[in-house]
Amino acid sequence: SESDCYVTLWLPTASLEKFRTKTVTNCKDPIWNEIFYFRIQSQVKNVLELTICDEDFYQNDDNRVIYFDIAKIPLGESIMIKFELDHLCREFCCLEFQVDRKKRKKKKKHSKQQEVECTLKGSFEETQNISLTSANKLQCTEPSFFHYAKYNPAELDILLPGKKEEAFLKKRKKVTAAAFKNILQLEDDLQEDEVPVVAIMTTGGGIRAVTAMYAHLLTLQKLGVLDCVSYLTGLTMSCLYQDPNWSQNDLEKPLRDVQKHMTKNRFVATFAPEKLKYYAKELWQRYQEGYSVSFTDLWGLIIESLLHSESYLSFCSYFVYFCYNYVLVSFTNKENSHKLSDQQQALADGQNPLPIYLCLNVKEKLSNRGFREWLEFTPYEIGFQKYGAYIRAEHFGSKFFMGRLMKKIPESRICFLEGIWSSVFSVNIMDGWFLATNSEDFWQIWTRDRITEIDCDLDSFPNQLTGAEEHLYLVDNAFALDTSYPPLMRPERKVDVFIHLNYSSGSQLRPLQMASNYFSEQGIPFPRIIPPEQDGKDVKECYLLGDQESPNIPLVLLYPLVCNTFRNYKEPGVERSPEEMNDGDIDVTSTCGPYNVYDLQYSDEDFEKLVKLSQYNIQNNKNTLIEALRLAVERKKHIRRAFIY
């Protein structure tokens, strides 16, 4: 076959970058007809290096290197030069050179200053205009600085997690150790390395998720299990963490506040003219602060109006369902000035579990199936586990260069982060097209991203890594994996027990199966034996997984949102009377039932039924929960004894 030729051009005195033409494939007489521009300095010798290459995938085939002195070209003229490449007298013809004097702006008549544009590629500033005085000799009027990487280490030395999280865990372990001793009725205190790390992880969204979540937290609090929990992720519970002692206070009142506001609707008020003016004002202020404003920011303001208001608005539940991250509500009339870093007050003494929020960084022009990276948020720090790159929570949105804070931007109010964590509007257009053209049930798959492809080996595609991007493109993590397991699977966190509360409207076991498949491909210890589900039938109220597998595999307690024995029992061991059978008739699976995610409001009766069902499923499987906690303690003690001896 013929050559696949291209040409590279390099003028070291003008740029460190090498330019190249397109490749003309399978042609012995290639014609490129391309123009390249260089800014040259006449006070130095400028030699252009031309390399004629054959694009060979198996070996680097540089046919000929030509050096040409630019000084041979008369100023303002165009010349044509012919080069002889080898003994076969192949000619590299029609190479045209022209050197022009750069036109400069006319100086003001009495101006004594000149401006020079300086560019340092790879620096933080890239390009700066420097003013020079023209008296006698050119001098800088003010010094200008370029920030440039002095060293580029081949490896990063990473230490995870952050010191603040480590300090929190030490304090939290004192609380959880006492809770374990109480709930397991242990005689001796647990040593620090004998205390299991427990995490609550939720999936699903909508009004049903909020209602069931409050009911579950209240039940776990009454059982004494909530104090055993160190991490909490899935639902966005920013409002709870505005109370520094929320998990120590009775959660019955917040549950009843939710019920009181379920029947109210603030859709009209949210989009009233005065509210629209408020949104515009806030977005303009955010832009003035230095943020790149997008529609996601507007969505965050809408969430603030809908959820952080006197009335509860179900309209938001409808939309947030699509992204499977629901924002637990607080009911005030005031603007919510709460920030993510403010939640550190609720962790100061280890009195509450550490909340972890999650989203995905994607590529603007690539499908989320081809590229996605997990980005986690805690009150202490925000960052990528993949790169080991973390910043303080209050610095999110600020500008960094090589790990150094260059420009501090005021910390965002929590509503703007909620817009990211629950942003259906940030779905990639390519993914939307995929869903719309590859599914008979578009809306069902839109709301529950059924992905069979798991993350590719990104190390094989270094040109796609985030480091080359100036901005992050953040979307809800539900568009990749409808669980929030990934940040909890960091080996530094060493989670021993997961309490998985599933509020999804579809398959109750599919999110867990997807997580198991994902971690299996990543080589991360996670339960592999997941019970099959047959069309939603015979789904149990609770599953304990991982207890029959290797001790290094964490235990998972899955609580699906199902109505089984609750139909016949109003409390564990207490059967219903014939008159009470109607109270146990709850349809949480049918699309026509009252608990469909499209239903925007609940009656008091439906709300109460869902609360009692959620509480019952936890209480009726209390023994399984206690068994999992006891097994986790035994595993930790066994590891400690093996380490000592």
TORSE-259790 format. One record per residue (C-alpha): z, y, x. Coordinates in pm, whole numbers, padded with zeros to 5 digits, always signed. Layout:
// TORSE-259790
ZYX
...
// end
This chain:
// TORSE-259790
+00000+00000+00000
-00041+00365+00099
+00236+00591+00224
+00492+00765+00003
+00518+01088+00198
+00736+01394+00172
+00818+01683+00408
+01156+01825+00508
+01196+02183+00630
+01493+02311+00828
+01548+02655+00973
+01892+02633+01139
+01922+03010+01193
+01876+03073+00822
+02061+02787+00652
+02244+02464+00726
+02066+02308+00433
+01752+02101+00475
+01486+02148+00210
+01233+01887+00109
+00919+01854-00096
+00863+01607-00374
+00740+01259-00278
+00372+01188-00328
+00358+00815-00387
+00090+00573-00273
-00140+00836-00124
-00294+00866+00224
-00382+01236+00182
-00086+01388-00002
-00096+01744-00136
+00235+01914-00217
+00149+02278-00293
+00514+02391-00287
+00665+02721-00168
+00995+02760+00018
+01173+03084+00100
+01402+03157+00397
+01589+03473+00486
+01544+03514+00859
+01713+03730+01123
+01462+03891+01357
+01716+03940+01639
+01734+03566+01710
+01475+03301+01781
+01376+03124+01460
+01227+02777+01499
+01127+02589+01187
+01162+02211+01202
+00909+02020+00991
+00952+01645+00946
+00689+01433+00777
+00857+01127+00628
+00755+00811+00450
+01000+00725+00173
+01088+00371+00267
+01385+00209+00094
+01438-00041+00374
+01424+00184+00679
+01413+00550+00766
+01049+00612+00858
+01013+00962+01006
+00650+00984+01111
+00652+01307+01305
+00872+01608+01377
+00705+01946+01435
+00873+02258+01571
+00717+02592+01488
+00819+02936+01616
+00832+03179+01325
+00777+03473+01567
+00411+03370+01588
+00356+03491+01234
+00263+03862+01205
+00486+04056+00966
+00337+04086+00621
+00042+03856+00689
-00041+03508+00567
-00172+03251+00816
-00300+02896+00783
-00209+02644+01054
-00337+02293+01119
-00114+02040+01300
-00231+01721+01468
+00018+01446+01389
-00083+01142+01597
-00362+00968+01790
-00536+00882+01465
-00596+01256+01425
-00448+01271+01078
-00415+01635+00990
-00134+01809+00815
-00346+02087+00668
-00305+02391+00451
+00039+02490+00576
+00063+02857+00499
+00321+03091+00654
+00403+03448+00559
+00682+03676+00676
+00761+03981+00462
+01006+04264+00509
+01273+04247+00241
+01268+04548+00014
+01595+04736+00011
+01741+04963-00248
+01712+05330-00167
+02035+05476-00046
+02178+05785-00199
+02095+06096-00003
+02443+06158+00129
+02559+05795+00140
+02719+05690+00468
+02772+05327+00367
+02556+05021+00355
+02619+04695+00172
+02553+04358+00331
+02544+04044+00122
+02721+03761+00305
+02705+03398+00192
+02905+03108+00330
+02805+02791+00151
+03091+02555+00084
+03348+02834+00079
+03548+02934-00228
+03389+03278-00249
+03032+03160-00167
+02888+03516-00165
+03049+03857-00106
+02913+04209-00070
+03061+04379+00237
+03048+04758+00276
+02963+04896+00623
+02987+05252+00753
+02676+05388+00923
+02839+05643+01152
+02747+05567+01518
+02795+05195+01464
+02837+04965+01169
+03197+04888+01080
+03356+04714+00783
+03537+04955+00552
+03766+04675+00429
+03815+04323+00565
+03664+04039+00361
+03782+03680+00377
+03607+03350+00316
+03817+03043+00243
+03656+02740+00400
+03772+02384+00465
+03873+02356+00829
+03902+01979+00815
+03745+01721+00587
+03962+01409+00621
+03791+01081+00538
+04101+00952+00359
+04358+01109+00130
+04728+01039+00168
+04855+01014-00191
+05213+00979-00310
+05259+00922-00683
+05421+01010-00912
+05543+01367-00863
+05894+01448-00747
+05985+01606-01082
+05891+01290-01270
+06089+01079-01022
+06391+01303-01075
+06348+01272-01452
+06329+00890-01434
+06656+00872-01240
+06829+01076-01510
+06656+00886-01789
+06760+00551-01645
+07123+00645-01694
+07051+00697-02064
+06838+00384-02100
+07084+00167-01904
+07362+00258-02147
+07129+00193-02443
+07030-00151-02307
+07392-00245-02254
+07477-00144-02609
+07183-00302-02790
+07194-00629-02588
+07576-00634-02592
+07597-00684-02217
+07934-00712-02046
+07838-00550-01716
+07651-00230-01647
+07293-00267-01535
+07200-00169-01182
+06930+00093-01147
+06665-00162-01046
+06764-00388-01337
+06675-00134-01606
+06333-00203-01762
+06091+00082-01826
+05989+00094-02192
+05699+00295-02334
+05589+00369-02690
+05210+00382-02727
+05037+00467-03054
+04682+00433-03185
+04524+00577-03497
+04528+00908-03677
+04539+01089-04007
+04821+01150-04254
+04910+00783-04243
+04972+00806-03868
+05204+01106-03901
+05401+00951-04187
+05434+00607-04026
+05516+00756-03686
+05808+00960-03817
+05933+00654-04007
+05902+00433-03698
+06081+00682-03472
+06360+00717-03724
+06399+00337-03750
+06395+00288-03372
+06655+00564-03345
+06883+00388-03597
+06845+00059-03408
+06936+00232-03079
+06599+00142-02926
+06469+00498-02898
+06717+00565-02618
+06567+00267-02428
+06229+00438-02413
+06118+00629-02103
+05758+00720-02194
+05587+00825-02514
+05210+00860-02548
+04932+00846-02805
+05017+01101-03069
+05052+01463-02963
+05415+01548-03042
+05436+01899-02906
+05646+02020-03199
+05919+01761-03142
+05961+01875-02783
+06031+02230-02893
+06374+02088-02976
+06538+02001-02641
+06745+01726-02805
+06510+01593-03068
+06566+01222-02999
+06945+01272-03010
+06932+01453-03345
+06884+01284-03681
+06509+01241-03739
+06558+01209-04115
+06525+01585-04159
+06186+01618-03982
+06061+01324-04191
+06164+01497-04513
+06007+01823-04397
+05678+01639-04367
+05716+01500-04717
+05800+01843-04861
+05478+01994-04729
+05242+01705-04796
+05125+01839-05133
+05040+02189-05008
+04701+02301-04888
+04626+02593-04659
+04254+02552-04616
+04169+02883-04785
+04439+03073-04596
+04327+02924-04266
+03978+03069-04305
+04073+03396-04470
+03917+03715-04321
+04241+03821-04154
+04269+03478-03990
+03912+03496-03862
+03991+03833-03705
+04299+03679-03545
+04088+03396-03400
+03838+03643-03256
+04117+03849-03102
+04281+03543-02944
+03954+03411-02805
+03870+03752-02656
+04214+03772-02497
+04168+03422-02356
+03834+03525-02209
+03993+03834-02057
+04255+03615-01893
+03980+03428-01709
+03924+03117-01919
+03585+02975-02005
+03599+02999-02385
+03441+02725-02597
+03444+02604-02956
+03727+02370-02863
+03948+02678-02816
+03862+02790-03170
+03951+02442-03294
+04288+02475-03119
+04354+02801-03306
+04257+02633-03634
+04502+02351-03557
+04770+02613-03493
+04702+02777-03827
+04688+02447-04011
+04983+02270-03858
+05217+02533-03721
+05247+02710-04052
+05461+02711-04360
+05237+02467-04539
+05104+02138-04426
+04726+02117-04446
+04567+01780-04492
+04224+01913-04406
+04324+01896-04040
+04434+01537-04083
+04086+01453-04202
+03922+01595-03892
+04179+01484-03641
+04142+01132-03772
+03797+01129-03618
+03945+01168-03272
+04248+00945-03321
+04489+01189-03166
+04706+01345-03429
+04921+01650-03370
+05268+01609-03516
+05352+01920-03707
+05616+02189-03711
+05651+02419-04007
+05690+02786-03921
+05511+03106-04011
+05517+03243-03659
+05256+03215-03388
+05343+02919-03170
+05400+03056-02820
+05509+02715-02692
+05349+02598-02365
+05326+02254-02212
+05555+02343-01920
+05820+02457-02172
+05871+02091-02263
+06047+02043-01931
+06358+02178-02104
+06356+01869-02326
+06356+01652-02011
+06606+01841-01798
+06886+01585-01842
+06671+01283-01920
+06769+01318-02286
+06422+01241-02427
+06128+01018-02330
+05859+01177-02113
+05550+01262-02322
+05207+01187-02174
+04894+01332-02329
+04551+01204-02244
+04185+01305-02258
+03860+01224-02079
+03654+01417-01831
+03286+01352-01892
+02950+01483-01776
+02779+01744-01989
+02439+01574-01977
+02547+01211-01943
+02662+00970-02206
+03036+00906-02211
+02946+00539-02173
+02794+00610-01834
+03064+00834-01692
+03424+00905-01790
+03747+00977-01605
+04102+00975-01741
+04286+01305-01723
+04657+01299-01804
+04891+01579-01904
+05270+01582-01872
+05510+01876-01888
+05531+01851-01508
+05174+01801-01393
+04813+01750-01492
+04560+01549-01297
+04335+01255-01219
+04487+00929-01109
+04142+00829-00982
+04145+01099-00715
+04519+01138-00678
+04465+01506-00761
+04745+01672-00960
+04849+02030-01026
+05148+02184-01196
+05119+02202-01573
+05148+02581-01568
+04847+02604-01333
+04602+02426-01563
+04298+02651-01599
+04363+02837-01273
+04115+02825-00985
+04177+02600-00685
+03998+02540-00356
+04078+02245-00131
+04413+02201-00303
+04513+02567-00268
+04575+02793-00567
+04324+03077-00536
+04345+03256-00869
+04639+03218-01108
+04551+03237-01477
+04826+03268-01744
+04924+02929-01884
+04761+02835-02214
+04955+02819-02532
+04999+02462-02653
+04750+02507-02937
+04460+02531-02692
+04561+02202-02530
+04591+02045-02875
+04233+02154-02929
+04135+01946-02625
+04350+01645-02706
+04215+01624-03060
+03865+01763-03030
+03604+01587-03236
+03370+01877-03155
+03359+01791-02786
+03182+01458-02841
+02877+01432-02620
+02549+01484-02807
+02404+01176-02639
+02690+00966-02774
+02647+01118-03118
+02281+01022-03109
+02371+00672-02993
+02614+00631-03280
+02373+00771-03535
+02079+00553-03429
+02259+00229-03345
+02484+00174-03640
+02453+00093-04007
+02794+00246-04061
+02771+00573-03871
+03095+00734-03985
+03302+00424-03927
+03186+00397-03567
+03209+00774-03519
+03576+00757-03603
+03641+00433-03419
+03433+00425-03103
+03325+00059-03076
+03235+00029-02711
+03133-00292-02544
+03051-00131-02209
+03349-00055-01990
+03365+00192-01701
+03102+00128-01437
+03182+00103-01068
+03185+00477-01001
+03227+00424-00628
+02867+00303-00626
+02751+00646-00747
+02923+00909-00530
+02677+01176-00643
+02832+01160-00989
+03190+01230-00889
+03378+01523-01031
+03419+01706-00700
+03074+01865-00725
+03142+02014-01068
+03271+02368-01113
+03419+02300-01457
+03565+01998-01635
+03420+01875-01965
+03717+01733-02156
+03699+01522-02471
+03937+01309-02672
+04011+00975-02505
+03940+00791-02832
+03568+00825-02757
+03610+00567-02482
+03914+00351-02559
+04124+00381-02871
+04451+00340-02687
+04657+00545-02444
+04751+00261-02210
+04572+00385-01893
+04826+00646-01774
+05110+00403-01840
+04946+00135-01627
+04990+00332-01306
+05183+00097-01075
+05416+00384-00982
+05544+00397-01340
+05604+00022-01358
+05622-00007-01737
+05782-00339-01831
+05763-00324-02213
+05506-00156-02438
+05588-00088-02803
+05237-00053-02947
+05241+00114-03291
+04897+00077-03446
+04796+00312-03731
+04423+00241-03717
+04253+00186-04049
+04020-00086-03924
+04100-00393-03719
+04467-00409-03629
+04414-00625-03321
+04089-00479-03190
+04248-00185-02997
+04471-00431-02812
+04181-00666-02744
+03974-00376-02606
+04262-00275-02381
+04301-00633-02257
+03930-00658-02176
+03934-00321-02003
+04228-00401-01776
+04094-00748-01705
+03777-00595-01562
+03982-00345-01363
+04203-00621-01219
+04519-00468-01368
+04797-00702-01494
+04796-00702-01874
+04832-00974-02143
+04513-01179-02165
+04608-01399-02460
+04534-01192-02772
+04548-01369-03110
+04218-01369-03303
+04184-01173-03623
+03982-01310-03913
+03857-01025-04131
+04199-00863-04140
+04361-01171-04295
+04688-01326-04186
+04780-01035-03960
+05148-01058-03877
+05394-00769-03889
+05476-00805-03520
+05330-00977-03213
+05505-01040-02883
+05247-01080-02608
+05282-01152-02237
+05602-01353-02268
+05418-01678-02190
+05219-01533-01901
+05299-01431-01545
+05624-01232-01496
+05427-00946-01338
+05243-00894-01668
+05413-00640-01894
+05538-00739-02237
+05360-00590-02537
+05511-00561-02883
+05234-00486-03131
+05326-00351-03474
+05016-00343-03698
+05027-00132-04013
+05016-00418-04266
+05189-00512-04588
+05297-00877-04577
+05648-00983-04665
+05725-00630-04784
+05551-00722-05109
+05837-00957-05196
+06128-00807-05000
+06256-00451-05033
+06482-00500-04729
+06499-00779-04472
+06648-01078-04658
+06671-00893-04992
+06413-01008-05246
+06265-00775-05503
+06342-00808-05869
+06048-00837-06110
+06092-00470-06194
+06066-00375-05825
+05750-00570-05742
+05535-00265-05803
+05716-00084-05518
+05591-00348-05275
+05230-00325-05385
+05087-00112-05103
+04722-00121-05008
+04686+00013-04651
+04350-00150-04582
+04118-00066-04870
+03889+00234-04844
+03967+00303-05210
+04343+00292-05163
+04573+00595-05142
+04624+00549-04766
+04261+00580-04668
+04221+00831-04386
+03992+01039-04605
+04274+01103-04854
+04406+01448-04783
+04733+01445-04975
+05000+01197-05080
+05208+01189-05389
+05584+01162-05337
+05565+00801-05451
+05289+00705-05207
+05463+00888-04924
+05790+00706-04991
+05617+00369-05008
+05450+00416-04671
+05778+00528-04514
+05966+00226-04647
+05687-00011-04539
+05689+00129-04185
+06067+00107-04161
+06073-00244-04306
+05819-00384-04056
+06038-00268-03767
+06366-00383-03923
+06229-00720-04034
+06121-00795-03677
+06429-00658-03507
+06503-00992-03345
+06160-01006-03180
+06215-00655-03047
+06558-00745-02908
+06415-01065-02758
+06149-00865-02572
+06406-00621-02434
+06633-00908-02326
+06344-01088-02155
+06251-00768-01971
+06608-00734-01840
+06609-01100-01729
+06283-01048-01542
+06422-00743-01362
+06738-00930-01267
+06535-01224-01138
+06326-00993-00919
+06643-00828-00785
+06802-01164-00697
+06482-01285-00529
+06469-00965-00325
+06832-00996-00213
+06810-01362-00114
// end
